Amino acid sequence: MTTVVTVLAVTVRTGTGKGNARAVRKTGFIPATLYGDKKPPVSILIDPKIINAEMNKPGFFTRMFDLALEGTKVRAICRDLQRHPVSDTILHADFQRIGTDSLLHVAVPIHVINESASPGVKRGGMVNLVEHTVEIVARPAAIPVSLEIDVTGMKIGDSLHLSQIKLPEGVSLLHPDTDLTIATIVSPSRREKVGETES
């Protein structure tokens, strides 16, 4: 499944600097920067409701967006969201312009499938994700929302490695160690320890 392109309405922002950004946030908008593709950066404004709605959908940082800006649409990907350390509200967003021939380095989330077909899970074990994302390189149209790992047949103690992940056409791995452990099936006793560590 490849990235879905969503149109986001944005507005050009006049002025720069921390003072200007604070003034923008007081109006209810999020200050943002659009950069890349060998073009000058542009300061923009985005409605936080739009960003929050998109973040509730899978693969926010791997999805392509068409920024509707002054009568044109600019293809971009969100590279960073700066948040308030206490309230966790979004303070600033960075979008990178994407050319049709661009090669992008992105971190794609891991999605586990077929847990019910794992003998280890049936015996009370748990899938322990060692790596939650995998770094890939791909053209914009080939970036997947997630990479699936199939745990069918995996028993307690079994491991799944980076080399076992099926990559979509046009997608390459960036990590040099293909023997990197991505997931394991842990025993019920180990499951309790993992749960305590994560809590």
C-alpha positions as CSV (number, residue, x, y, z in Angstrom):
1,M,0.0,0.0,0.0
2,T,1.6,3.3,-1.1
3,T,1.3,6.7,0.3
4,V,-2.0,8.6,-0.2
5,V,-1.7,12.2,-1.2
6,T,-3.8,14.6,0.9
7,V,-4.5,18.3,0.1
8,L,-3.7,20.7,3.0
9,A,-4.8,24.3,2.8
10,V,-2.1,26.6,4.0
11,T,-1.5,30.4,3.9
12,V,1.7,32.4,3.3
13,R,3.0,33.9,6.6
14,T,4.5,37.3,6.7
15,G,7.4,37.9,9.1
16,T,9.8,35.5,10.8
17,G,11.4,34.9,14.2
18,K,10.2,33.7,17.6
19,G,8.1,36.8,18.3
20,N,6.2,36.4,15.0
21,A,5.7,32.7,15.6
22,R,4.2,33.5,19.1
23,A,1.9,36.1,17.6
24,V,0.8,33.5,15.0
25,R,0.0,30.9,17.6
26,K,-2.1,33.4,19.5
27,T,-4.3,33.7,16.4
28,G,-4.9,29.9,16.6
29,F,-2.7,28.8,13.7
30,I,0.5,26.8,13.6
31,P,3.6,28.5,12.1
32,A,5.4,26.3,9.6
33,T,8.2,26.4,7.0
34,L,8.2,24.9,3.5
35,Y,11.7,24.2,2.2
36,G,13.7,22.1,-0.2
37,D,13.8,21.2,-3.9
38,K,16.5,23.9,-4.5
39,K,13.9,26.7,-3.8
40,P,13.8,29.4,-1.1
41,P,12.0,28.6,2.1
42,V,8.5,29.9,2.5
43,S,6.9,30.7,5.9
44,I,3.3,29.4,6.0
45,L,0.4,29.0,8.4
46,I,-1.7,25.8,9.0
47,D,-4.9,25.3,10.9
48,P,-4.1,22.9,13.8
49,K,-7.4,21.1,13.3
50,I,-6.1,20.0,9.9
51,I,-2.8,18.7,11.3
52,N,-4.4,16.9,14.2
53,A,-6.9,15.2,12.0
54,E,-4.1,14.0,9.7
55,M,-2.0,12.7,12.6
56,N,-4.8,10.4,13.5
57,K,-4.4,8.6,10.2
58,P,-1.6,6.0,9.7
59,G,1.9,7.0,8.5
60,F,1.8,10.8,9.0
61,F,5.5,11.2,8.5
62,T,5.6,8.9,5.4
63,R,2.6,10.4,3.6
64,M,2.7,12.9,0.8
65,F,0.8,16.2,1.1
66,D,-0.2,18.7,-1.6
67,L,0.0,22.1,0.1
68,A,-2.6,24.4,-1.5
69,L,-0.7,27.6,-1.5
70,E,-1.7,30.8,-3.4
71,G,-3.6,28.9,-6.2
72,T,-1.0,26.2,-6.6
73,K,-0.3,22.8,-5.1
74,V,3.1,22.0,-3.7
75,R,3.9,18.3,-3.1
76,A,5.6,18.0,0.3
77,I,6.3,15.6,3.2
78,C,6.3,16.6,6.9
79,R,9.8,16.3,8.3
80,D,9.3,17.6,11.9
81,L,6.8,18.7,14.4
82,Q,8.0,20.8,17.4
83,R,5.8,20.4,20.5
84,H,5.4,22.2,23.7
85,P,7.2,20.2,26.5
86,V,4.3,20.4,28.9
87,S,1.1,20.7,26.9
88,D,2.3,18.7,23.9
89,T,0.6,21.1,21.5
90,I,2.2,21.6,18.1
91,L,4.4,24.8,18.1
92,H,5.9,24.5,14.6
93,A,5.9,22.3,11.5
94,D,8.6,21.7,8.9
95,F,7.6,20.5,5.4
96,Q,10.0,19.5,2.7
97,R,9.2,20.0,-1.0
98,I,9.3,16.9,-3.0
99,G,10.3,16.7,-6.7
100,T,8.9,13.8,-8.8
101,D,12.4,12.3,-9.1
102,S,13.4,12.9,-5.4
103,L,14.9,10.0,-3.4
104,L,13.7,10.2,0.1
105,H,15.1,8.8,3.3
106,V,12.2,8.1,5.7
107,A,11.5,6.0,8.8
108,V,8.6,3.7,8.1
109,P,6.6,2.1,11.0
110,I,6.4,-1.7,11.4
111,H,3.0,-3.3,11.3
112,V,2.6,-6.9,12.7
113,I,0.2,-9.2,10.9
114,N,-1.1,-12.7,11.5
115,E,-0.5,-12.8,15.2
116,S,-3.3,-15.4,15.5
117,A,-1.3,-17.7,13.3
118,S,1.7,-17.7,15.6
119,P,2.0,-20.8,17.8
120,G,4.0,-18.8,20.3
121,V,1.2,-16.2,20.7
122,K,-1.4,-19.0,21.0
123,R,0.6,-20.4,23.9
124,G,0.4,-17.0,25.7
125,G,3.5,-15.4,24.3
126,M,3.7,-11.9,22.9
127,V,5.2,-10.2,19.8
128,N,8.0,-8.0,21.1
129,L,8.9,-5.3,18.6
130,V,12.6,-4.6,19.0
131,E,12.5,-2.0,16.2
132,H,9.3,0.1,15.7
133,T,10.5,1.8,12.5
134,V,12.8,0.9,9.6
135,E,14.8,3.4,7.6
136,I,14.2,3.2,3.9
137,V,15.0,5.1,0.7
138,A,12.4,5.4,-2.1
139,R,10.8,7.6,-4.7
140,P,7.9,9.6,-3.3
141,A,5.2,7.4,-5.0
142,A,6.8,4.2,-3.7
143,I,6.9,5.1,0.0
144,P,4.7,2.6,2.0
145,V,2.6,3.8,4.9
146,S,4.1,0.8,6.9
147,L,6.1,-2.3,6.4
148,E,4.4,-5.6,7.4
149,I,6.1,-8.4,9.3
150,D,4.3,-11.7,9.2
151,V,4.7,-13.8,12.4
152,T,2.8,-16.8,11.0
153,G,4.4,-20.0,12.4
154,M,6.7,-18.2,14.8
155,K,7.2,-20.0,18.2
156,I,8.3,-18.6,21.6
157,G,11.9,-17.7,21.3
158,D,11.8,-17.2,17.5
159,S,13.2,-14.0,16.0
160,L,12.4,-12.1,12.8
161,H,15.2,-10.2,11.1
162,L,15.5,-7.2,8.8
163,S,16.3,-9.4,5.8
164,Q,13.0,-11.2,6.2
165,I,10.9,-8.1,5.6
166,K,9.2,-8.1,2.2
167,L,9.9,-4.7,0.6
168,P,7.5,-3.1,-2.0
169,E,9.0,-2.5,-5.4
170,G,11.2,0.5,-5.6
171,V,12.0,0.5,-1.8
172,S,15.5,-0.1,-0.4
173,L,16.7,-0.5,3.2
174,L,19.2,1.9,4.6
175,H,20.4,-0.1,7.6
176,P,23.7,-1.9,6.8
177,D,23.0,-4.9,9.1
178,T,20.3,-7.1,7.4
179,D,20.6,-9.5,10.4
180,L,19.2,-6.8,12.7
181,T,16.4,-8.3,14.9
182,I,13.1,-6.6,14.3
183,A,10.8,-8.7,16.5
184,T,10.8,-11.7,18.8
185,I,8.1,-13.9,20.3
186,V,8.6,-13.8,24.1
187,S,7.3,-16.2,26.7
188,P,4.5,-15.3,29.1
189,S,6.9,-14.7,32.0
190,R,9.1,-12.5,29.7
191,R,5.9,-10.8,28.5
192,E,5.2,-9.6,32.1
193,K,8.7,-8.1,32.3
194,V,8.4,-6.4,28.9
195,G,5.0,-4.9,30.0
196,E,6.6,-3.6,33.2
197,T,9.5,-2.1,31.2
198,E,7.1,-0.3,28.8
199,S,4.8,1.0,31.6
